[in-house]
Amino acid sequence: MGRRLIRKEGDEILKKKCKPVKEISPSIIELLDDMKQTIHDLDAVGVAASQIGVLKRVVVVDFEDELYEMINPEIIESEGEQKCNEACLSVPGRCGDVKRPFNAKIKATNRNGEEYIIEADDFLSSIMCHELDHLDGVLFIDKATNVQLINEEQMRARKRARKKRIQERKLRRQGVYSGRRR
């Protein structure tokens, strides 16, 4: 298992459409393991295979201590709308606002060949939709408005805010956090 290099904007592979996985082979399992290692090493929430130079419909997302390994994922239903301020490993130094569905139902296959459904809302929905866009050669900046330059300190602040938001969401789901100050 090893960390893979992230392809950056300007690399033509990021604009290509990924091909479906026909068989879950040892190389696909290795790809999943490497993608997991890559997002953990980079303190990211997700990565699509095209971002590491592999044109396969594979995405890995680690959110709220849950790892989603998605082979051939597809959005089968979505509703609502939200504006998300997004950044991307493949587009360093910039962020921008993107309209995403508030709810997304995604069908995928796991490493064991089992099909499953993810019902994502809010932040998880935006993450999933962002990563699935990569599979079709779409970067967030292709859809974004209000694109801004961000430096390393701002990037670290975004990661801290993301972690806080994820933790608050987790506590809210457990009924512990109300969001009110005392």
N, C-alpha and C positions, 0 to 999 in steps of 0.2 A: 504494500500500500504506500502510495507516495503522492505528494503534492504536485499538481500540474501547473504549468504556466498559463496565466490568463491572457487571452488574445485581446488586443486593444483596438479601439475605434480606428478605422482605416485598413484593418486586416479584412480582406475580402471574404474570408470564411464566415464572418459575423453577419454578412448580408445574404447568405445562402440558406435555403430551406433544408432542414434536416430530414433524413430518411427514416421510415419506421424500422423498428427492431423486429426482425423476423423470428429470431431464436435467442433465448436467454443463454448465451454461451459463457464459458469462463472469462472471455475478454469483456463481456458486458458486466459481469460481477466485479471484475477488476476495475472497470471504469467507474462503477458505483462507489467502490471503496476509495478510489482516488479522488472522486468528486467530494465525498464526505470529508476526507483528509484536507482537501483544498479549502473548503469553506471553514473548517475549524481552524486551520493555520492562518487564514486571512481574517478571521473573526467576521465572517459574512453569514447571511441567512440562507442564501441559495446560489446555485450555479446551474447553468444549462451546458450540455455537452459541447455545443458549438463554441462556447466561451473558452474551452480548453482545446479547441481544434478538432473535435470529433463530430462529424455530421450525422449523429444519431439522435432520435427523439427520446432523450433521457434528461431528466431534471432531478436534482437533489435539493431539498429544502430542510433546514433544521430550525424549527420554530416552537417556542414554549416547551423545550425538552422533548419534542417529538420529531423524529426523523421521517421525512417523506421521500422515499425513493420511487420515482415515477418513470416507468417505461411506457412509451407511446401515450402520454397524457393528452386528454382533450377536454375542453370545456363543453359540458353537455347542457348546461343551463346557467343563466346569470340574470341578476335583477338588481335594480337600484343603481346609484351612481355615487361616487366619491371622488374628490380631488386629492391626489397623493403627491407629496413632494418626494421625488425619487432620485436616487443616485445608482451607479452601477460600477462593478469591478472593471468592466470593459470600457468605461467612459470616465476615466479618472479626472478629478478636478472640476466636475460640473454636476449640477443638480437641476431639476425642473419639475414643474407640475404636470401631472398626467391624469386624465379622467379614466377611472377604472370602475368595474362593477363593485357594488358593496357586498354582494353575495355571488359566489361562483361555485357551481357543482362540477367537480372534475373527476373523470373516470381515468384510471391508470392501472397498470400492472406492476406488481412488486417483483423483487428478485427471485421469488419462488414461483413465478408464473401465475399468481393469483390476481384476478381483477378486483379492484375495490373502488369505492367512491369517497371522495373528500368533499365535505361541505364546508367551504371556507367563507368567512365573512370578515369585514373590516380590513385590518392590516394583513391578515393571512391571504385574503382574496387578492389584494393588490400585489403581494409577493408572488403568488402563484401565477397571476396574469402576466406580470413582468417577465418571469422566467419562461413561461410558455411562448411569449412573443419571440424570445430568442430562437426558439425552434423553427420559427417562420422567417428568420432573418430580419426581425424588427428590433431596433434598439429603442430605449425609452425616449431618447432625444428626437427620434423620428415622429413622436406624438406630443412631445412636451411643449409647454408654453412657459414663459417666465424662466428661461434657462439662465443660470447664474454660475459664475466661477466660484469654486470653493477651495480653500487651502487645506493643508494637512490637519491643522488644529480644528478647523470647522468640520472636517471629516470625522475626527475623533469625537467631537461634540455630538455629531449626528448619531454615531454608534452608541454613545452613552445615552442619548435621548431614546434611541430605539430600544435599548435594553430596558430602560425604565418603563417605557410604554408597554413592552411585552410583559414585564413583571406585574405592572398594574392590571393589565388585561387578565393575566393568570389569577391574580388575587380576586378580581371582580367575579370571575367564573366560579371561584371557590366560595364566593359570598363574604369574603373578608374585607375587601377594599371598596369603599363607597365613593372615593374621589373627593370627599369633602374634607376641608381642613378643620381642625378642632381648636 
